[in-house]
Amino acid sequence: MERRRKGFHRLPQIDGLTGEEDTYGSLLQRCVRTSIALKEMGLKYDDIISSCTYNHLNSCVPHISGFFIGAKIAALDPSLSLSEACHLFQQVMPKVMFTGVESVTLIENVIKEVGADTKIIVFGPTDTHTPFTDMIQPQTGESSFRPVEVRNIRDIAVIMFSSGTTGLPKGVCHTHYSILRVPGHSMMHGGENLSILATDSPYWNAFIMVVHSSILTNGVRLVYPTFDFCNPWKILNKVITLK
């Protein structure tokens, strides 16, 4: 644990299941390479990128890479039914969908159902789609890569979805300005160098808040695919040991 404390500011996330530590250098490299690969696929400013995966060390890469190229971010949850996923998908119609192995069939069916031409990238092995490992191979020009500058701070950055309590879920658009305001509250209240439990998939607003806040406040995310309701103390004890 002493080594982790000394390198705290250099560890953005730790896999809660395996203990694997991810450095800022490694995360940044994967995000840059993914950004370049997306641009080579034809993705450009204002296009929409989506994901449908549980939480893991690479689940934030599409999110950050989207910001790097000026794309909007929207996500689905692996637990959605086909009809629910189709309803949300049609509101954003992403050009690229990053998905976990567990969600490939769902996303294939959604794309077929709505008649989209969305490219699927899979976190894990696949025989029919692009594996995420292809996206993070060495890229020409990665050493000179620079993120695009936002044209207007009021441009849409992220599209999240409402809960659907008063009807079907609707896309809720957040600008770069509104997203930048979120981590400020953590910093104002002394939220530096925190160990943050991260169990929400990219679909949930908590995922976005935790990713942004942890990066800007030197926090470390302890990443789990989901919260284990049957044995919560196993997760909470791991958080305590990081203090």
N, C-alpha and C positions, 0 to 999 in steps of 0.2 A: 504493500500500500504506500510506503514511503516514496517509491519511485513514481507512482501515479501522482502523488501530491506535488512533487517537484516538477513534473511535466504536465501539470493540470491544464495550463493555458494552451498546451499543444495537443490536447486530446478532446476533440469535439464530441466523440461518441464511443461507447463501449458496448459490445454485444453482451446482453445480460445472460444469455444461455451458454455461450462458449467462453466468455471472458476476453474475446478478441478486441484489441484496442486499435482504434482508427485515428491516425494523426491528421492534422490539418493539411500537411503536405500531400498525403495520399488522397484525401478527400478532394482537395483542390485539383489535383492532377486528373482524377476521374471525371470531375465536373467539366474541366477544360476540354478533355478529349471527347466527352459526350457532346459538348457544345459544337465542336468542330464537326463531328460526325453528323449531327442534326442539320447543320448548315449545308453539308455535302448532300444530304437527302432533299434539300430544297426548302427547309424550314427558314422562315424569315420573321422579321418584326411583326407583331400582332397576330401571328398564327397561334393556334392552340395546341398545347401538349397535355396529355392526360396520363394518369396512371391508375392501376387497380391492383393493389398489392398490400399485404400486411407489412408491418414495420420491420425494417432490418437496416443494416449499415449502408445499403445502396438506395433505400427508398427515398432519400432526400436528394439524390443526384439529379433526377429529371427536374425537380423543383428548382434547384440552384442553377442548373444548366439552362433552363427556360429563361430565368432572369438574365443570364449572361448574354443571350441572343435576342432578348426583347420579346420573347413569346409569352402568351398568357398561359396560366397554369390552372387546370381543373382536374379533379380526381373523383373516381368512383370507389366504392367499398366492395371488397370480395364477398361480403355477406348479402349483397343485394340480389333480389330475384331478377329473372330475365326482363320482366315487364318494367320493374323499377329502373334497372340499368338502361334499358332502351329509352325510357322517358328522360333520364338525365343526359344520356349520351346525345340525344337529338338536340338538346339545348345548346351544346357546345361544339359538336362535330369535330373532334380533334383530328389532326393530320397524323399524329403518332400516338400510340398507346403503349406505355410500359406496363407490363403485367407479370405477376408472380405465376409460377407454374400452376398453382391451384385455381387461377382465374382465367387461364387460356381459353378453355371451352366456353365459359360465359361470354368473354369478349368476342370470340369468333361468332357466336350466335347473335350477339348484339349487332355486330357489323353486318352480318348477313340479313338480319331482320330489318335494319334501317337503310340498307343499300349503300353503306359508306365505303370509302376507299382508304381506310385507315391502316397504316402500317403498324404491325405488332412487334414489340421488342420484349423478349422474355428474360426475367431474372431467373436463370437456371437453364437446364438442358432443353433443347428443342430441335426437332427435325424439320419443322415447317416454317419457322419464323426466324427473325434475327435474334441471336442470343446477346444478352447485355455485354458479355465478355468481348464481343466484336466491337462494341462502342468505345471500349476503354483501351483499345490497342494504341500503341504510339502513333501520333498524328503529325504530319508535316505542319510546321508553323506553330506548334503548341507553346514553344518557348516565347514567342512574340505575341501570343494571343492576348487580346484585351476585350473585356465585356463591352457591349454597345452602351452608349449613353441614352438614357431615357429621354424621349423627345419632349414629353410633358409629364410632370409629376402627378398630374390628374389622369394619366392614361391608366387603363385597366391592367392590373398586374395578376390578380388571382380571381378565379370564379369558384365560389363555394356554393353549397346548396342549403336551402332552408330545411327545417325539420319536417315540413309537410303536415303540421297539426291543423292547419285551416284549409287544407286542400293538397294537391300534388306538390312535391318539392319544386322550388323555383331557383334558378341561378341568381346568386347574390354577388354582384361585382364589387371588388375592392381595388382601389387605386394604389399606386405606389405610395402616395402620401399616407393613406390610411394604414397600410402595412407597416410603414416606417414608424408610425406612432405607437405601435404595440410594444416593442421592446423598451421604449422610453419609460414606461411605468415600472418595469423591473429594475432599471438602472436608478430611477429616482428613489426607490425604496430599498436601496442597498443590495440589490440582487446580483452581486458579483461572485464569481467562482462557485456557483451552486452545482450540486449534483441533481439532475432533473430526471425523473422517471418518465420515459417516453414509451407508451403502449398503443397510442392511437395511430390508425392508418392515415395516409395522406388525405383521405376524404374529409377528415374532421378538422375543424378550425384549430383545435388544440395542437395538432401536428405542426401547423404553420407557425403558431405563436411560439411553441417550444423551440423549433429549429432556429427561428430568427433571434429569439431572446438569448438562447444559449451561445450562439456565435458572437453576438454583440457584447455579451457580458462575460465571456470566457467560461461559460458553463459547460459541463460535461453531461451529455444525454446518456442515460442507461437504457439501452434499446431492447425492448421485448416485442415479439410479434403481436401479442395481445395480453390483456391483463388476466391472470389466472385467478378466477374467483374462488376456485376450490382450495387454493393454497396461496393466499395473498402474502403471507408472512415470508415466504421464500423470496419474493421480489423485494419486499420492504426491507428485509434484513440486508439484502445486497446493496440497497441504496444507503443504508446506515453505515456500512463498511467503507463507503467512498468518502465519508465525511472527514 
